[in-house]
Amino acid sequence: GLAALVNSDLISLTTKKQNMQIDSLNFSFQFKSFEQNYSGFSDQIRKIANVKKGYFIFKVKDFVVINTHLHHNSQNVRMQQLAQIFAEVIKQDQKSDFKSRYILAGDFDAVENSKEYNAILGLGFVDTAKIYTKPLPTFEFTNPFNITQTFSINSVMSWFTNLKAKRIDYIFVRNARDFDLSLTRRFDNTDNEPIVSDHYGLTLKMRELD
């Protein structure tokens, strides 16, 4: 999934070869598993292994940050997972008299203008990739990690069934009108940054306006 890294003073990230290690987390966070995680044969294997997806939620300054990874192939499951996240947002809204600021980030496994994407926008979130620049794909079959990361059948099948480059990782914000936002794609073999995952990374820089 996509790491939500907010404010370099709070999070120290060290990259060494293909390993990424969080050195320090100076704030508390919660992980909440999705109530709906499974759909199909491959998910039954995950269920036996008790592997669940969910979302991290924490607060940095005035922002509630939610970082997630939705289901890889079922839109129905993804919509149920989003409904759980939306319930969390509504709960936070009620606590703050609807003044909470949000960053919603992760691997959503949903393309632009999909049902999932439009549902997020419908809740008042803004796609930061579309503010100033032309959005770039975050998943490409030319990424060597898609075929060499593992030699499992799933890895090979994923490579052959995802030949079209697509944007499925996002950083959304809400109630951030008084911030200048700049989104860049990272770890995509440019600017001396190696590819470290089958998905490219995203970095959101936020500057509070005077």
DRENTOR-820843 format. One record per atom (N, C-alpha, C): x, y, z. Coordinates in pm, whole numbers, plus 32768, in hexadecimal, padded with zeros to 4 digits. Example, Ala and Ser with C-alpha at 12.3 -4.5 7.8 and 13.67 -1.06 7.14 Angstrom:
<pts>
85277DC7830C84CE7E3E830C85287EB6830C85057F1F82C485577F9682CA850A80038313
</pts>
This chain:
<pts>
80517F8980008000800080008055807D8000801580EB80098057816D8006806781A0809480DF81CB80B980F681FD814080CD82908148808482B281AE8061833D81C680CB83798221812083CA81E9818E840482358176849A823F815B84C982B58133855382C78196859A832281D3860682EE822D865B833A82AE8612835F831A8635831B839985F1832F83CF860383BC83A08669840483CC867B848E8392860F84E9832285D584BF82E085718512830684E384EB832684D1846D83448449843D83CA844A83F8842183F0842084A483E483E084A28366838C84BC8375830B84B8830482AE854282EC827585738275828285F68252824D85E681EA81E0861F8206816C861981A780FD86A4816B80E886AE80EB80EC872D80A780D48712803380768747803F7FFB872C7FDE7F9286967FD37F80865C7F5E7F9B85CD7F4D7F8585827F41800985C47F62807685847F5880F885657FE2812F84EC7FF3816184C48073819A84A3805E822C84DC80AF828184CA809E8310849F812183508436811D839D840C819183EA845F8196846984AE820184788505820C84ED84B982398569845D82968558841982C985CF838D82F885AC833082D9860182A6830785F4828383518674827883D3866B8261842486E281CE844586F5817783EB86CD80E983FE86E480A9837586EB8033836D87237FEE82EE87327F9282D786BC7F7E825886997F248237862B7EDC81B5864B7E6E81A186067E1F812786167E1580DF85917E12805A85967DF3800B85207D6C7FCA85357D147FDC84D37C8F7FA084DB7C7B7F4784617C5E7EC984777C4C7E6B84087BC17E7D83CB7BB77E60834A7B367E6983067ADC7DF683317A5D7E13833C79FC7DAB835B79EA7D4D82E579FA7D81826C79F07D3081F37A797D2C81B07AB57CB581AB7B3C7CA781767B477C4381057AE47BED80F47AF97B7880A17A967B6C802E7ACC7B427FBA7A787B277F457ACA7AD37EE47AA37A577ED27AE97A037E727B4B79A27EB27B85794C7E5D7BDA78DE7E8C7C5979107ED17C9D79737E937D1A79A37ECE7D0479DF7F587C8D7A197F6B7C6F7A537FEE7C5879E880577C2C7972802D7C197906808E7C9F78DC80CA7D0878E280797D8F78C480AC7DB7792E81117D9B79AC80F27DB97A1881517D687A0781D27CEC79D881C27C9779C682387CD0795B82937D0078EE82597D3D788382A87DB778B782F37E02790D82AE7E7B794682EB7E5C79BE83447DDB79E0834F7DAF7A5383A07DF07AD683727DFC7AE582EE7E317B6182B57DBC7BBD82957DBB7C3382CF7D4E7C9182BC7D837D1982927D367D5A823D7D557DE4821C7D037E4182737D2E7EBC82787CE77F1D82CA7D1E7FA882B27D227FF8831B7D56807F830A7D9580AF838C7DFD8100837D7E39814583ED7DF881CD83F97DE181FA84737DAA827F84887DFA82C284F77E25833C84DD7E6F838885427E5B841B85267E85846E85847E7484FD85757EFC854285797F12859B85167F8B85EC85117F5F867D850A7F7E86C885737F518752857D7EB98757856B7E88879E85087DF787AC84F87DBA8742849D7E0C86E6846A7DDB868884067DC785FB843E7D5485C3841E7D3D853484347D7084ED83B87DCF849183CA7E0D844A835A7DDD83BA835A7DAA838E82E87D7D830382D77DCB82C782637E10825A827E7E62821682197E2E818782087E10815F818D7DCC80DF817A7DFC809680FD7DD1801980F17DE57FC780787D657F7880657D197F9C7FFD7C997F5A7FE57CAB7ED67F9B7C3D7E8D7F8D7C407E097F4F7C737E107EC07CBD7DA97E977D067DAE7E187CAF7D967D9D7C3C7D4F7DA97BF27D327D2E7B5A7D387D387B237D4F7DAD7A917D527DBB7A617DDF7DD87A177E1A7D7879E07E9F7D8F797B7E9D7E00792D7E347E0A78CA7E2A7E74790B7E2F7EFD797A7DE47F0E79C17DE57F8D7A007E6D7FA67A397EA97F3E7A757F2D7F4E7A0F7F947F7C79977F8F7F45792F7FEE7F6D79077FD97FFF79037F5C802B78E57F4180B879567F73811279D17F6380E47A437F9581317A42802D81397A21806E80C97A17810080CA79A7812F8126793A80E4812978CB810A818178F8810B8212795080AE8236798580AB82BF79DE812482D97A2F814982757A8481C082827A2D823D828B79C582448237796C82B88239792782C682C07904825682FF78C6825B83847928829783E879A7827883D77A1082B1842D7A19834884187A128372839A7A188401837B79A0844A83B8792A841083AA78B1844E83E278BA8458847978F383F084B8790483F3854A79628464857379D0847485287A2D84E0854479EB8568852C7999857184C4795185EE84A678F78616851A78B185B68550785385D385BD789C8602863A791585CD864F796485F786C27994868786B479AD86B1863879EB87338620798A879A85E87909877C85EC78A587D485B178C187EA851C78EB878184DA7904877D844A797587DD841F79D687F084787A48884584587ACA87F684477AC4877284517B3D872184477B7B872A83BC7BFF872A83B87C498724833A7C78869483277C80866982A97CA185DD828F7D0A85CE82227D5B856682337DAE853081C77D8A849C81BD7D5B847381497D3683E781307D9283B380C37DE6835280E57E4D832480887E52828C80817E88825980147E9E81C9800D7E90818F7F827E93810B7F7F7E7D80BD7F057DEA80987F037D9E80DC7EAC7D0E80C97EA87CE480617E407D4280357DEE7D257FD27D857CA97FF87D347C99807A7D1D7C2780AD7CD17C5881207C7A7C2E81217BFD7C5C81887BA07C0682067BAD7C3782707B6F7BEF82EE7B6F7B6582DE7B307B0283217B687A77831E7B3A7A3282987B547A7182437BA17A2E81C87BCA79C681E87C37797681877C587911819A7CC0795381BE7D4579C3817E7D637A0A81997DE07A4282277DE17A84824C7D747AC182D07D677A57833E7D7579E9832E7D30798083947D35793E839B7DBF7937832A7E0478FE832B7E8B7956837E7EEA79D983737ED97A3683C07F2D7A2684557F107A2084797E907A0C85067E6D798585377EA0792184E07E9F789C85057ECC789685287F6078F984FA7FAB78FF85198039794E85998052797385DD7FE779B6865D7FF57A4C86597FEC7A8485E67FC97B1585DA7FBD7B44860D7F357BC0863C7F317BFE86707EB77C7486177E927C7C85F27E137CEB85A27DDE7D6386007DC97DC985F67E1E7E3886557E1A7E8B864A7D9A7E8485D97D557ED185CA7CDA7E9A86207C697E1F86507C777DDE869C7C0C7DDA87327C277E1E875F7C917E1887EC7CB27E6C88407C537EEC88187C3E7F4588697BEB7F81881D7B757F8B879C7B807FD4874F7B1C7F7D86E37ADC7FAC86AF7A6D7F69863F7A2E7F8985C07A7D7F2485797AAA7F3E85017AFB7F8F84987AAE7FEA84567AF5803C83ED7ABB801083667AF1801F82FB7AA27FF982767AD48052824C7B49801982017BA4806781CF7C15808381397C08804680FA7BA4805C806B7B8C807280577AF780E7801D7AD4810780047A4881437F797A3881237F3979CA81597EB379B481EF7EB7799C82257F2B797382B57F38795C83047F4079DD82C17F547A4C83047F537ACE833B7EC77AE783BF7EB87AF783F97E327B0583C67DE67B7F83957E2B7BE483637DE67C5A82E77D957C3B82A17DB67BD182277D6D7BB082427CE17B7C82BE7CC57B5482DE7C3F7B24834E7BFF7B7383A47C507BB284187C177BF6840F7C1E7C8D83A97C5F7CC1839D7C6A7D5283937BDE7D9083417B8B7D54833A7AFE7D7B83287AAD7CFC833E7A2C7D06832B79D77C9282AF79807CA2825179B27CF181D779677D09817A79727C90811A79187C8880B7791C7C1C8069799F7C22804779CC7C9D7FFB7A487CAB80477ABE7C7280CA7AC27C86811A7B317C53811A7B327BBB812E7ABD7B7E81317AB47AEC80A97AD77AB1803E7AA27AEC7FB87ABD7ABA7F967B517AC97FC27B8E7B387FAA7C1C7B4B7FEB7C6C7ADD80637C457AB680AB7C8E7A4F80627C8679CA80337C1079A67FF37BFF79247F667C38791E7F257C4679917E9C7C7979907E947D0E79AD7F067D4E79C07F077DDD79DC7F657E26797E7F597E0A78FB7FB47E45789A7F9F7EDB78897F2A7F0B78A97F0D7F9878987F377FE779147F86804F78FE7FAD80A6796E7F3180E879A87F2B80F37A2C7EB5812D7A697ED981717AED7E8381C97B157E9382137B927E3081DC7BF77E6381957C5B7E0C81577CBF7E36817B7D4D7E9F81CC7D5A7ECE81FC7DDC7EB582927DE27E8382C17E527E59834C7E5A7E7983887EE37E81840C7EE57E7B84577F627E0C84BF7F517DA184AD7F9D7D31850A7F9C7D39856380187D0585DC800D7CFC863580837C6F866E808B7C4C869A81037BCC86DE81167BDF874E817B7B9F87C081607BAA883681B57C3B886881BE7C7D886E814C7D08889D81497D18891380EA7CB1896480E17CB389D480827D1D8A3C80A37D448A4581227DA78AA981477E358A7281447E4A8A0780F57ECF89CE80E37EF289C980507F7089E680327FA689D17FAD7FD389407FA57FA188F67F457FBB88667F3D800E88447EC2807087EC7ED480C487C27E6480DB872C7E6E80AF86E37E0880BC86517E06812486267DA0817D85CD7DC681E185977D6981E284FF7D72820184C17D008211842F7CFF82A0840E7D2682B183A87D77833483877DAE835982F67D9283DB82DA7DA3841082537D9783E682117D1383F7825E7CA683D1822D7C228448822A7BC284C0821C7BFC853C82117BB0856382957B6C853483067BA4855E83897B75859B83D57BEB85EA843B7BCC862A848D7C35867884387C9886BA83D07C62870F83787CB486C383317D24864083217D1485F282D67D7585CF824D7D3A85FC81E37D7A85E3815D7D43855181347D52852780D77CFF84A2809C7D0D84A7803A7D82844D80497DE184507FF67E5983D17FA27E6A83737FAE7E0B82F47F667E1A82B57F547D91824E7EFE7D8A82047EEF7D0D81AA7F677CF3819B7FBF7D568154803E7D4481B780AF7D5D81AA811B7D1281FC818F7D2D81C581D97DA8821C82257DE981F2826F7E6081BE82F97E3D817E83387E9C814D83C17E8E817684117F0A819F848C7EF481BE84E57F63816B85647F55812785877FBF80D786017FC1811B8666801C813C86DB7FE4817487478032810687AF804980FB87DB80C58092883880EB80D188B4812C80AD892980FA80DF89A68133806789FE8155805F8A2181D57FEE8A7482007FFC8B0081C77F908B31818A7F928BB4814D7F8C8C2181B87FCB8C92819B7FCA8D0281F97F408D418202
</pts>
